[in-house]
Amino acid sequence: PDDGCMFLGVDLSQAEDRVVKCLTGDAGLIARARMFPWENDEHRRAAKVIFKRGNENDITKDERYFGKKTRHANNYGEQGQRMSDDLLKEGFIIPPEECQAMLNILNASEPEIAEWHKRVRSHILQDSKLTTSWGRELLFDGMRMDETTFGKGYAFVPQSEVGDLMNQWGFIPLHRYVMKSPMLRRTVHVNVQSHDGLLISTPPDAAWDLACLPQESLERKRVYGDFKVPLTIWCEFSVARTSWGKPDVEWKQFPSKEEFDAAITG
């Protein structure tokens, strides 16, 4: 962070997966999408299914990460080879056959995802476009109708919804708030917009107000998909004195001011 400042992190909790679950229209998946971050961890849930663990508490850090990668890959119609290649870039050597086996297990446990894929393909073939709740469109005119194109379609709406949500309800209100104050204009900077998160460099005495603003703005209901499903995507927060990659304190539930102040002064 800047001199005399600290990092404040704001992240949308498992945002893309929550949107995907609402797009399926399935009541069970929608109920899980609406759960609080401290109540449900979809990546641990996926790892539990894939690695056949009896208890989510037995899941290791790496297993949770593989659960996360498998869930996103399955949501977006990826095959084992693509998932294996992506993991290799991050230093994990998992053969395509093993990746495909993990995908098959997760897909069998949640067949509603494959049904949603069918509806996406139908939209692409009939309308030659997909549209988000913000009015953003992806046009398919002249594109080859193959699995690569359909994969772009599966990913487009969830990824665009999350990016636009963070910009429209997160970054822009925060920017306007900062620009109104000559003092904040000099001292507060948004260092990173990471698609589903913001990293803010702020003086400690301004951090609480800067945390409250995106929490109130982002944690609102928005309606998604063909089934018009209302969804609130919850936020997680962190503070760090020196490093974005190593937060000093993280919260899955928005803290009280007393908890927040104690974390900053501790």
ABEGO torsion letter per residue (X at the ends): XBBGBBBBBBBBBGAAAAAAAAAAGBAAAAAAAABBAAABBAAAAAAAAAAGBABAAABBAAAAAAAAAAAAAAAAGBBAAAAAAAAAAAGBBBBAAAAAAAAAAAAAABAAAAAAAAAAAAAAAAAGBBBBAAGBBBBABGBBBBAAAAAAAAAAAAAAAAAAAAAAAAAAAAAAAAAABAAAAAABBBABBAGABBBBBBBAAAAAAAAAAAAAAABBBBBBEAAGBBBBBBBBBBBBAABAABBABBBABBBBAAAAAAAAAX
